[in-house]
Amino acid sequence: MGKTIAEMSEQEGSRKTVRRVLVGEKGSGKSMILLQAMSMAFLKGWTVINLPEAQDITIGHTPYQPLPSASPTSYIQPAYLANLLRTLPTANPHLSTLQFTQPSATDLPIPIPPNISLARLASLGASDPEIAHPIFNLLITDLLSPGRPPIFLGLDGLAHAMQPGTGYTAPNLKPIHPHDLMILDWYLNFLSGKQKLPNGGIVMAATSQSNAPKVPSLDLALSDLEGPIMTRAGQVIPKKERNPFVRYDERVLDILQKEKGVQMQRLQGLSKEEARGLMEYWAKSGMVRER
């Protein structure tokens, strides 16, 4: 992944987009690969927007409200959006050097000062959860305009974004589907390819084996992406087939499709021989010294 980021950064005007899901057993390094990819994107001057844990979005512990203009109904989480906007200027120092270039809408709750930087724009949205949503939309629109840096979008705990319901309830007292939460719908549109990254970038999601609900639809979608699995012992595990007694979520299956360019990468950790070779390298390089 580091090589991919380096190549995309070196190719001036590259508009390549990589959409990838990381899977693997507990402790295989999925979250670490996601973190390393983000670090590489930071070093190359990309704009990085990370949703560190999908469970924090779906668990039902932040204020939420329906978006009046959305059809079908979508729900925003103003406090979560404000906190996300608060982190963006700190994580992306280059936003202070980029000037907001989009025409100001007349229906905004506050006037946007002229010649404002994108960092200052994000800070405006972070200062008041009530205006976080329209400011977030303005910021993303500007970041997707021509000439902006590539974007890295990250999400950990993908299964929580694919389960049938969340900790939030609709007016009819039924659980709200994760994809009806605006911030998850926004991210998943990029993961599926429905929304493009005009300046190129990477959309990466990681699953979790230590803290994840059982989601048959996600398991089936990932199996379709991967095909038969070859284990280290040489055993071939065939891909999953639809169970006629299971109700699958078509919204989940529609997002993770190989035909839409979504890739899957399985991490298997290190074998004993690989781990031994790595530790021998550490010992000989002086990285690990006796105390």
N, C-alpha and C positions, 0 to 999 in steps of 0.2 A: 504494500500500500504506500509506503514511503517513496518507492521508486515511481509509482503512478503520480503522486503529488508533485514530485520533482520534475517529471517529464511534462506535466500539464503546466507547471509554472514557467518552464524554460521555453515552451512553445508560445510565442507571442500571439495573443488573440485566440488561443485554443478555447473552444466551446464544448469540449468533451465533458460529459456527465457520467459519473459512475454511481450506480445505486446498488447497495450491497447489504445483505443481512448476515451477521455472524452468528453461528450456532456451534454448539459443542458441549461436552460434559462439564460438570462443575469443576472449576479450577483450571480449565484449559486455556484461559487467558483472553476471553472475549472482551471483557471490560478493559483490560490492559491494551489490547490492540486498538480499541476505540479511542482510548486516551492517547496512545502514541500517534494515531492518525491525526487527532486534533492538534497535538503538539507540532507535528510536521506542518499542518496547515497554518498554524500561528506563525511559525518561523518563516514561511513563504509569503506572509502578508495577506493571507486570505481572511475573509470575514467568517468567523466561527460562531454559530448559534447552536447551543447544546441544550437538550432537555435531559437532564442527568438521570431521572428516574420516572418512568411513565406512571408508576404507582402513585407518586405524589400528585399526579394530575387526576387520577381516576378514583382515589380512595374516598373522596367526599369530605375533605377537611378545609376547603377553601371556598369563599363566597362565589356564587355563580348566579347568572341571570340570563334569560333568553335574549337573543339578538333580534330586535324588532324587525329589521329589514330582511331577515333570512327566511327563505322558503326552500326546502323544509326547515323546521325549527332548528336553530343552532344555539349553543349556549357558550357564553364567554365567562372567563374567570378573571375579573379585573385585578385582584390582588396578585395572582400568579403572573399575569402579564406585566404588571408594574414591576415586580421583582425581577422578571426576565429582562426588562428594559434597563433596570438598574445595573445589571451585570455586564451588559454589552459594551459600554464604553471602556470599562476596566479591562475586559478580556480582549478588546480590539482597539488598541491605542490609535490605529490609523483612522478611526472614525472621526477623530478631532481634526484631521486634515482634509476630510471630504465635505464639501459644501452641499447642502440640500438644494436640489435642482428642480424638484417637481412643482408644478403650479399649485398654489394653495387652494384647497377646496373652501367653498363658502359656508358649508354646514359644519365646520369644525367647532368644538366647544370653546376653543381659545384661538386667538390670532397667532400665526406663526411668524416670528420676526424674520426680516429679510437677511440674507447672507448667513443663516444659521448653519452650524456644522451638524453632521449626523450624530456626533456624540452629545451635543447640546439638545438635539431633538429627542434622543432617547431619554435624556435626563428629565426633560419636560414630561414625558409620559410616565416616567417612574415616580414623579413627584405627586401624582394624583391618580389613583386607580380608576376614577371615573372617566379619564381621558386616555387611559392606557391603550385601549383597543384601537381607536382611530389613529393615534400616534404610531402604534405598531404597524398598522397597515401602510401609513405614509412612509415609514422607514424602510419596510420591505420593498415597497414599490420603487423607491429610490435605489436600493441596493441591487435591484434587478435591471436597472436601466443600463444602456450601453456604456462601456468603458469602466464599469466598476470591477473590483477584484472578484475572483472566483469565491464561491460560498461553500462552506462545509456545514452540513446539518447532521447533528448526532442525536441519537436516542438510545437509552439503555432501558432494559426491562420491557421489551417489545410485547410480550404476552399480555401485559396489563392493558395495552392499547388495542388488543384483539379479542378480549373476552366479551361475552354477550351483553354485559351490563356494567355499570359503575356504582359508586356509592351515592350518586346524585339521583334524584327522582324528578320526573316530569310532572306537570299539573294533573295528569291522569293517574299519578302515584305509581307509575311503572318506572323501573330503572332506566336512566338515560344511557343510550349506546355510546361507547367511547368515541366513535366517529362523529357523534353529534356535538362533541366538545370542540369548540373552534380551534384551539391550539393544536390538538391532535389531528383534526381534519386537515389543517394547514400543512402539518409535517407530512402526513400520509399521502397527500396529493403530490408532493415532491418525490416521495419514495416510489409511488406507483408510476410516475412519469406523466400523470395528468397535468401537473404544473411543471414547467420547464425552468431550468437555470440558464438564462441566455448567455451568461458570461462563463459558463462551465462550473464544475465543482463536484462535490461528492455528497451523497446522501447515504448515511450509514446507520444501521440499527443493530443492536446486540440483544440476544435473548438471554435469559437467566435460568439456571437450573436450581439455584439455591432459594429463590424467592419468586415463584411464578405460578399462576393458576394453570390448571389443565385446560387447554383450548384445542379441541379436536380439529377445528377449522384451520388453525395456525399450523398444527402438525401436518395436516394433509397438504396445505399449500407449500410448506417447506419441503416435504417429501417430493412433491411434483417438481419443485425447482432443482432438487439435488439428483433425483433418480436413484438407482441402486447404490448402496453404500458398501465399500470394501473396507473391512476392519483391518487392524494391524496384524491379526492372526490369519488373514487371508479369507475370512468368511464374507460372503456376499449377502447383504441384507436387502431384499427387494423393496421397492418404494411402496408406500401405503396405498391401498385402494379405498374407495368410498365404502363406508359401512352403511348399508341400507337402513339400519336402525338408529342412526345418528343424524340429528338435524344440523347441517352445516350452515355457517353464516356466509352467504354469497358476497357480502361486503368485504369480508376478509379475503376470500379467495380471489376476488377481483383485483385486489391491490398487489398481491405477490404472484405475478405471472412472468414466466420466462420470456413470453412473446413481447412483453412491455419493457424488456431490458433489465429486469431485476435479477441480480446475481445472488448466489448463496455461497458462503465460505465456511466450511466445517473445520474447526480447530480441535485437534486431538491431543494437545499438550506434547510433552517430550517423552520419548521412550527412555528406557534405562540407559541405553547406549548414548543417546543424544544428551541426556542429563549429565552423564559421566564426562563426555567430551567437553561440555560447556564448563563444568567445574574444573577440569584440568586446564582449560584455557585461562580461567580466572586465576588459578594458582600460579601458572607460568607467567602471566602478564603482570603480576604484582597488584592486581586489583583487590585481591584478598590477602591480607598479610596477618602473620601471627601477632598476637598481643601478649 
